[in-house]
């Protein structure tokens, strides 16, 4: 809160109080209200009536809040911060509390419902003092200038928001829905809210931290729940540790053991007998894979398992091999 802003806040507050006192005491300000109302501006320039009927919507709370919320929501998503949305929400909350309380507390009637010429029409059950359209235009469009990040954007936003606020206030007087003093108090009420926003910045920062921390806790809780969901068990493939009876030629010995005897190879002598294990290993059917712990580690000396008693089958006689190799029947 700079010193200049404090001085502006004090001057605006003094003007606010002066307007309320001037209306309560039925001063010349009330006389001005009646003169403008009896002049009926909407009859002086009827050609702009249709356009101003739509222009005054820029001061209504619902449409303006939606438009500004869309822009600030995009900025909040882009910069990953809730500060723009919190500023808009805080300003609208202050607007509803302050302006609404004064409206219903003073109960002033509007120009179309006035009962006595020259009276202030206070405490009669009305709700038009100060002008809600005017105050809302000042606050809603002024928030864009307040949140501007560069001096150029801040100046441009201030000019645009001031034009809209002045235009909406003058339009309500033209249409005959508000007194001049209503519009003056609406401008002062909206400006007070904009000038007081820096005082609420620490509260908005704490609110942003609280909301961010709560959101992170919610995300962590969802992740933990997703981690606790049981996954479907993979299908287990049955592995056979022992050879089947219908598959001949399989042995449970290690890599150094001899396989079952294969058909004799044409040839004679000790070389033919030595070649039998190689032929058996090449033509033996593949063994189903087993786990690492079930395999016997090979060594140069063969398997480490104790030898298994087997009946040695001598090779067929060399005479039959030679005869079979020459193609002569035995």
C-alpha positions, 0 to 999 in steps of 0.5 A, spaced: 500 500 500 503 506 497 502 513 500 499 515 494 494 509 494 493 511 501 491 518 500 487 516 494 483 512 499 482 517 504 480 522 499 475 517 496 472 515 502 471 523 504 467 524 498 463 518 499 461 520 506 460 527 503 455 524 498 451 520 503 450 526 508 448 531 502 443 526 500 440 525 507 440 532 509 436 534 502 442 539 500 443 541 493 445 535 491 438 532 491 435 538 487 440 536 482 437 529 482 430 532 481 432 537 475 436 531 471 430 527 472 424 532 470 429 533 464 428 526 462 434 525 458 431 519 454 426 523 451 432 528 449 436 523 445 431 518 443 435 515 437 440 512 442 436 509 447 436 502 443 444 502 443 444 504 451 439 499 453 445 494 451 450 498 453 448 498 460 449 490 460 456 492 461 455 494 468 450 488 470 454 483 475 452 476 472 455 478 464 461 482 466 463 477 471 463 471 466 467 475 461 472 477 466 472 470 469 474 467 463 479 472 461 482 471 468 481 463 468 486 463 462 491 467 465 491 463 472 492 457 468 497 459 463 501 462 469 499 456 474 497 461 479 490 462 483 492 469 484 487 473 478 481 468 480 482 470 488 483 478 486 476 477 482 473 473 488 475 478 493 473 484 490 466 481 488 465 479 495 467 486 498 462 489 493 456 485 495 457 486 502 459 494 502 454 496 496 449 491 498 449 493 506 448 501 504 443 499 499 438 496 503 440 500 509 438 507 506 432 504 502 432 510 497 427 509 492 429 510 484 426 516 480 420 512 477 418 510 484 419 517 487 413 520 491 414 527 493 418 532 488 424 535 492 425 529 497 430 525 498 426 518 498 430 515 503 428 509 508 422 508 503 424 501 502 428 502 495 435 499 493 438 504 488 443 508 493 448 507 491 448 505 483 450 497 483 451 497 475 456 503 476 460 500 482 460 493 479 463 496 472 468 500 476 470 494 480 469 488 475 473 492 469 478 495 474 480 489 476 483 488 469 487 494 470 489 492 477 492 485 475 496 488 469 503 486 469 506 492 465 505 499 465 503 500 458 497 494 460 496 498 466 495 505 463 490 502 457 486 498 462 485 504 467 483 508 461 478 502 458 475 501 465 474 508 466 470 509 460 466 503 461 465 505 468 463 512 466 459 510 460 455 505 465 453 510 470 451 516 465 447 511 461 443 509 468 441 516 469 439 517 461 434 511 462 432 514 468 433 508 473 438 512 478 439 519 480 445 523 479 447 522 486 446 514 486 451 514 480 456 519 484 456 514 490 457 508 486 463 511 483 466 512 489 464 505 492 467 501 486 474 506 487 474 504 494 474 497 493 479 497 488 484 502 492 483 497 498 485 491 495 492 491 496 490 490 504 487 483 502 493 481 498 496 477 504 490 474 506 489 472 498 496 469 499 494 464 505 488 462 501 492 460 495 497 456 499 491 453 503 488 451 496 494 449 493 496 444 499 489 441 499 489 440 492 496 436 492 494 432 498 488 430 494 492 428 488 497 424 493 491 420 496 488 418 489 495 416 487 496 412 493 489 409 492 491 407 485 497 404 487 493 399 492 489 396 487 491 389 486 493 387 479 491 381 475 496 375 476 500 373 470 498 366 467 503 361 470 506 356 465 507 349 467 514 347 467 516 339 467 522 337 471 522 330 468 522 327 461 515 324 459 515 317 457 512 318 451 518 322 449 524 318 447 531 320 447 531 325 453 535 325 459 536 329 466 543 329 466 547 335 465 551 338 459 556 333 460 552 326 460 551 322 454 544 322 451 540 316 449 543 311 443 542 314 436 541 310 430 548 307 428 552 311 423 555 308 417 562 307 418 567 302 422 572 303 427 572 307 434 571 313 430 564 311 429 563 310 436 566 316 438 561 320 433 555 317 436 554 322 442 555 328 437 549 325 433 545 324 439 546 331 441 544 334 434 538 330 433 535 330 441 529 333 442 529 340 445 528 340 453 523 345 456 526 351 459 527 350 467 529 355 472 536 357 474 536 354 480 534 347 477 540 347 472 546 343 474 552 347 472 557 344 467 564 343 468 570 340 464 569 334 468 562 333 466 556 333 471 557 334 478 551 329 480 553 322 482 553 317 476 546 314 475 546 306 474 545 305 466 545 299 462 550 300 457 548 298 450 554 296 446 554 298 439 551 294 433 556 289 430 560 292 425 558 286 420 551 289 420 553 296 419 557 294 413 552 290 410 547 295 411 552 301 408 553 297 402 545 295 401 546 288 401 540 284 405 542 280 412 
